[in-house]
């Protein structure tokens, strides 16, 4: 599964894996793919530095990257407290009512309220970048469009290519104009924030729109056959995220959540604003249902919603309140039926890819 892009980046396979877990990213890199560690959950630079130290020590000099969340346009600096003050009391009361309905206990005294989605703030993302550039990062990806021009320039000065996610050809064209090196065409099937266009339609449209820039296909991909399809559509590789959630190296922090993922079908996900305020595909739960139109006050815009529900999500996960327990995940969840190592997943992907290519070669030969 080699392409010009994977060769350029020093990876054996054109298999790029986004994950919030350092152990998964490192294992993918060691297995011949290209692990990309998501930085948005790191509020403190020291925590990110600790895990990048670990990545550098466990990847054997093989390539890996970092994914940040940084808006292209600079916004007025605000603190987390400033944002907190914008949350209406009615929304806070609604959260309390939902949690009380399911008898969700409070966190113990002194227990941290959980990940507060502060990585979206420019000052935090820039501190993450300052840390990352001290390490042998081989790719910088941005999950919120093109990063600011000075960030692209800083990466290019260190010969680090920059990737950006796009949900439409128009988004992809803007990335190209901004100087982005690699476009990740993320389809509707993907977990997390995603747009309205399916991967099969989006990928060739983006390939045509930004040629000759390399494109990675993302969204609902979890098999070697799908990777072969992505390359047939003109992509230079595939960007996988959800499929790593049920690997043995992943640390979801909840066995109940792992069981729910393993039992879910492709129809058990929903695009909901319940988590961050922007449409994000995730497991459908009673919690996402509570934020559907007509239920309660409705979700707040990003980033207010993320801050509003941070502690609630921590409580739900800590006490494994199954009706409310969920996570961002794509429609490929229906094929995630067993816990396996990252290496086992990569082996299955490569076998499936080879079988698909052999079938296509047989069809071409028969013609």
C-alpha positions in Angstrom: 0.0 0.0 0.0 2.6 2.5 -1.1 2.1 5.7 -2.9 4.2 8.7 -3.8 3.1 10.5 -0.6 3.7 7.6 1.7 7.2 7.2 0.2 7.8 10.9 0.6 6.9 10.8 4.3 8.9 7.6 4.9 6.0 5.3 5.7 5.7 1.7 4.5 1.9 2.0 3.9 -0.2 4.9 2.8 -2.2 4.4 5.9 -2.6 7.5 8.1 -4.2 7.0 11.5 -5.6 9.9 13.7 -6.0 9.0 17.4 -6.0 10.8 20.8 -4.0 7.9 22.2 -0.1 8.0 22.0 0.1 4.2 22.3 -2.1 3.8 19.3 -0.3 6.4 17.2 3.1 4.8 18.1 1.9 1.3 17.4 0.5 2.3 14.0 3.8 3.9 13.1 5.7 0.8 14.1 3.3 -1.3 12.1 4.3 0.6 8.9 1.6 3.2 8.9 1.7 6.9 9.9 0.4 7.7 13.3 -1.0 11.1 14.0 -1.6 12.1 17.6 -4.6 14.5 18.3 -3.5 17.4 20.5 -6.9 19.0 21.1 -7.4 17.3 24.5 -4.2 18.6 25.9 -4.9 21.8 27.9 -1.4 22.0 29.4 1.8 22.1 27.4 3.6 19.9 29.9 1.1 17.1 29.4 1.7 17.2 25.7 5.4 17.3 26.1 5.2 14.2 28.3 3.4 12.3 25.7 5.6 13.5 22.8 8.6 12.4 24.8 6.9 9.0 25.0 6.1 9.0 21.2 9.7 9.8 20.3 10.9 7.0 22.5 8.5 4.4 21.2 8.5 5.0 17.4 12.1 3.9 16.6 12.9 6.9 14.4 9.9 6.1 12.1 7.6 9.0 11.0 4.6 10.3 13.0 2.6 13.6 13.1 0.5 15.8 15.3 -3.1 17.1 14.7 -4.0 20.5 16.3 -7.2 22.6 16.2 -6.4 26.2 15.2 -8.6 28.7 13.4 -7.2 30.3 10.2 -8.2 33.8 11.4 -6.9 35.3 14.6 -9.6 36.0 17.1 -9.6 38.3 20.1 -7.8 36.6 23.0 -10.3 35.3 25.6 -9.8 33.2 28.7 -11.8 30.1 29.6 -13.5 32.1 32.3 -14.6 34.6 29.8 -16.3 31.9 27.7 -17.8 30.2 30.8 -19.5 33.5 31.6 -21.4 33.4 28.3 -23.2 30.1 29.1 -26.9 30.8 30.0 -28.0 29.5 33.4 -31.0 27.8 31.7 -28.6 25.5 29.8 -26.8 24.6 33.1 -30.1 23.8 34.7 -31.0 21.5 31.8 -27.8 19.6 32.1 -28.5 19.1 35.8 -32.0 17.9 35.0 -30.8 15.3 32.5 -28.2 14.0 34.9 -30.6 13.8 37.8 -33.1 11.9 35.6 -30.5 9.1 35.3 -29.2 9.4 38.9 -25.7 10.3 37.8 -23.5 10.8 40.9 -21.4 13.9 41.4 -17.7 13.7 41.0 -15.7 13.1 44.2 -14.5 16.2 46.0 -11.4 17.5 44.3 -11.9 15.4 41.2 -11.0 17.2 38.0 -14.1 18.1 35.9 -12.6 16.5 32.8 -11.4 17.5 29.4 -12.8 21.0 28.8 -12.1 21.2 25.1 -9.6 24.1 25.5 -7.5 23.0 22.7 -9.7 25.0 20.3 -8.4 28.2 21.8 -5.6 29.8 19.7 -3.3 30.5 22.6 -3.5 26.8 23.7 -3.0 25.5 20.1 0.0 27.8 19.7 1.5 26.6 22.9 1.0 23.0 21.6 2.8 24.0 18.3 5.7 25.5 20.3 6.1 22.2 22.1 5.7 20.0 19.0 8.4 21.8 17.0 10.9 20.6 19.5 10.2 17.0 18.3 10.8 15.1 15.0 7.2 15.7 13.8 6.9 14.7 10.2 3.4 16.1 9.6 1.3 18.9 11.1 -2.4 18.5 10.5 -5.1 21.0 11.4 -8.7 19.8 12.0 -10.3 23.3 11.8 -9.5 24.3 8.2 -6.2 25.9 7.3 -4.1 27.1 10.2 -2.9 30.8 10.3 -0.3 31.7 7.6 2.5 32.1 10.1 1.9 28.6 11.4 2.2 27.2 7.9 5.4 29.2 7.4 6.9 27.9 10.6 6.2 24.3 9.7 7.6 24.8 6.2 10.7 26.4 7.6 11.3 23.0 9.3 10.4 21.0 6.1 7.2 19.8 7.9 4.3 19.4 5.4 0.9 20.7 6.6 -2.4 18.9 6.1 -5.9 20.2 6.6 -9.3 18.5 6.6 -12.0 19.5 4.0 -15.6 18.5 3.8 -16.2 20.0 0.3 -14.3 20.9 -2.8 -14.7 24.6 -2.0 -13.0 24.0 1.4 -10.2 22.1 -0.3 -9.6 24.9 -2.8 -9.2 27.4 0.0 -6.7 25.1 1.7 -4.7 25.0 -1.5 -4.7 28.8 -1.8 -3.5 29.0 1.8 -0.4 26.9 1.0 -1.6 23.6 2.5 0.4 20.6 1.3 -2.0 17.7 1.8 -5.8 17.7 1.8 -7.8 15.2 3.9 -11.1 14.8 2.2 -13.4 13.8 5.1 -16.8 12.4 4.1 -20.1 12.4 5.9 -19.5 8.9 7.3 -16.6 10.0 9.5 -16.6 10.2 13.3 -16.3 13.6 14.9 -16.9 16.9 13.1 -18.0 16.2 9.5 -19.9 17.7 6.6 -22.7 16.6 4.3 -20.9 14.9 1.4 -20.2 11.2 1.4 -16.6 9.9 1.0 -17.3 8.2 -2.4 -18.5 11.4 -3.9 -16.2 13.8 -2.0 -12.9 12.2 -2.7 -12.7 12.4 -6.5 -14.2 15.9 -6.4 -11.5 17.1 -4.1 -8.8 15.3 -6.1 -9.9 17.2 -9.2 -10.2 20.5 -7.3 -6.7 20.6 -5.8 -4.6 18.7 -8.3 -1.7 18.1 -8.2 -1.8 18.3 -4.4 -2.0 14.9 -2.7 -5.4 13.9 -1.2 -6.1 11.5 1.6 -9.6 9.9 1.8 -11.3 9.8 5.2 -14.7 8.9 6.5 -16.1 5.4 7.1 -12.9 3.7 6.0 -11.9 0.6 7.9 -11.0 -2.2 5.4 -8.3 -2.8 2.9 -11.0 -3.0 0.2 -12.1 0.6 1.1 -8.4 1.7 0.9 -8.1 0.2 -2.6 -11.3 2.1 -3.5 -9.8 5.3 -2.1 -6.7 5.0 -4.3 -8.9 4.1 -7.3 -10.7 7.4 -6.7 -7.4 9.3 -7.0 -6.4 9.6 -3.3 -2.8 9.0 -2.2 -3.8 7.2 0.9 -6.5 6.8 3.6 -6.9 8.6 6.9 -8.5 6.4 9.5 -9.7 7.3 13.0 -12.7 5.4 14.4 -11.3 1.9 13.7 -8.5 2.4 16.3 -11.0 3.0 19.2 -11.5 -0.8 19.8 -7.8 -1.7 19.6 -6.1 -3.1 22.6 -3.8 -0.1 22.8 -6.7 2.4 23.0 -7.5 3.8 26.4 -11.2 4.7 26.4 -11.3 4.6 30.2 -14.5 2.6 30.2 -15.1 -1.1 29.5 -18.8 -0.3 29.1 -18.1 2.1 26.3 -15.9 -0.5 24.6 -18.7 -3.0 24.8 -21.2 -0.5 23.3 -18.8 0.2 20.4 -18.3 -3.6 19.7 -22.1 -4.1 19.7 -23.0 -1.0 17.6 -24.2 -1.2 14.0 -23.5 1.4 11.3 -27.0 2.8 12.0 -26.2 3.5 15.6 -24.4 6.8 15.1 -25.9 10.3 14.7 -24.5 13.7 13.7 -25.2 15.8 16.8 -24.2 19.1 18.3 -24.5 17.7 21.8 -20.7 17.3 22.3 -19.1 20.5 21.0 -21.8 22.7 19.4 -20.9 21.7 15.9 -22.3 18.7 14.1 -20.2 15.7 15.1 -20.9 12.0 14.4 -21.0 9.9 17.5 -22.8 7.0 19.1 -26.5 7.7 19.4 -27.4 7.7 23.1 -30.1 9.1 25.4 -27.7 12.0 25.9 -27.6 12.9 22.2 -31.4 12.5 22.1 -31.7 15.0 24.9 -30.1 17.7 22.6 -32.2 17.0 19.5 -34.4 19.8 18.2 -37.5 20.3 20.4 -35.7 18.8 23.4 -34.7 21.3 26.1 -33.1 24.6 25.2 -31.0 23.1 22.4 -27.2 23.0 22.1 -25.1 26.2 22.3 -22.6 27.1 19.6 -19.0 26.0 19.8 -17.1 26.4 22.1 -19.8 27.1 24.7 -21.4 23.7 24.4 -18.2 21.8 25.0 -17.5 23.7 28.2 -21.1 23.4 29.3 -21.1 19.6 29.1 -17.5 18.8 30.0 -18.2 17.9 33.7 -21.4 16.0 32.7 -19.5 13.8 30.3 -16.8 13.1 32.9 -19.5 12.0 35.3 -21.3 9.8 32.7 -18.0 8.1 31.8 -16.7 7.7 35.4 -19.9 6.0 36.6 -20.5 4.2 33.2 -24.1 5.4 32.9 -24.7 3.2 29.8 -27.9 5.0 28.4 -25.9 8.2 28.3 -22.5 6.8 27.5 -21.1 7.6 24.1 -18.1 8.8 22.0 -17.4 10.3 18.6 -17.2 7.5 16.1 -18.0 7.0 12.4 -20.3 4.6 10.6 -17.5 2.1 10.3 -18.4 1.2 13.9 -20.6 -1.6 12.5 -17.5 -3.4 11.4 -15.6 -2.9 14.6 -16.7 -6.2 16.2 -13.7 -7.4 18.2 -10.8 -6.1 20.2 -7.5 -6.5 18.3 -4.0 -5.0 18.4 -3.1 -2.1 16.1 -0.7 -4.5 14.3 -3.6 -7.0 13.7 -5.8 -4.3 12.2 -3.0 -3.2 9.9 -2.4 -6.8 8.8 -6.0 -7.2 8.0 -6.0 -3.9 6.1 -3.0 -4.9 4.0 -4.5 -8.4 3.2 -7.8 -6.8 2.2 -6.0 -4.3 0.0 -4.0 -7.0 -1.7 -7.1 -9.1 -2.3 -9.1 -6.2 -3.7 -6.2 -5.2 -6.1 -5.9 -8.8 -7.2 -9.7 -8.9 -8.0 -9.4 -5.7 -10.0 -6.4 -7.0 -11.9 -8.3 -10.1 -12.7 -11.2 -8.1 -14.1 -8.9 -5.9 -16.1 -7.1 -9.0 -17.4 -10.3 -10.7 -18.4 -11.2 -7.7 -20.5 
